[in-house]
Amino acid sequence: MSKVDFFDGLLAKREQPLFLAPMEDVSDAPFRQICRKMGADMVYTEFISSEALIRDSNIALHKMSFQEAERPLGIQIFGGREEAMYGAAKVAEASNPDVVDINFGCPVYKVVNKGAGAACLKDIDMMERMAGTVVDAVENKPVTVKTRLGWNKYTIRIQEVALMLQSVGVKALTVHARTRAQKYKGDANWTWLKKLKNTPGLHIPIIGNGDVSTPELAAKLFNETGVDAVMIGRGAIGNPWIFRQTREYLDLGSYNAEISIKERLETCAKQLRLSVDHQGERYGVIIMKKHYGQYLKGIRNGKKLRMELMQHNTMEPILERLLNYSEKEYFLVNVV
């Protein structure tokens, strides 16, 4: 499939598609598999260091691994050196993803301090060179970009950035509607997404991201801005049902808001098993700790159960607790 055909085909296949955002230590292969089964139309890997990829780091290469069931899938890379990004893009393409994605939006200091992620928003010329370098490196896959509105509220040039990226061959653009200065605080400014969609001469797909935590908000983002797809990040952590519920809401106008405690705990247990298979028991158990709070949200004595699960360093006692819960001790009290 050509660079152009992929997104045309995806958007033609599914009206208002829903994507899982790349999230460090969250959107690993087990979580991506869960979200795909729950209705995510496309998923992305955690962001992967270009420097680590060109050094053949085992950790970086493992982050890049995926199962066929996860497709369509994008591998996201980041870095501050053009040479490293060129090499990393070659490595990523060799893994045969559907898309190679560039992270121009991470606000974390350790990334920005290396001239990567959102640091590129301070130097649009450098962003252009970096994006062009990756497009040149990737021969048979579309290159996409994920970024933010700007470095701060005084330097928002997202329409100019989008046209520039389009001109160097980027095939789709995801915009987290916050600035780097906001990090993850304050409200996402969706007004800019609408402006972006109405930019004269811009024709690549725009994927909206930021503050999508419910099906209603996903529908609102589509309706108010006209974006081609919606990407969900933190709203999916421990809550992969958001994709299923949002699809129901978009297609039917309503959705089943209640997820039974049985399904919650069984899905959590399934992700734990997948995590241990993928990461090994030690790290697979550790990384799941990020998910328990949301999986157990709205369950009576959920905090108590979470504390019990956090104490274990092996899988079996956690599975035992998750799959043999007491109906009397644990039940749904509120789902927000």
Summary of the structure (lengths in Angstrom):
residues: 336
radius of gyration: 19.8
end to end distance: 41.4
largest distance: 61.4
contacts: 1151
relative contact order: 0.11
helix: 48%
strand: 13%
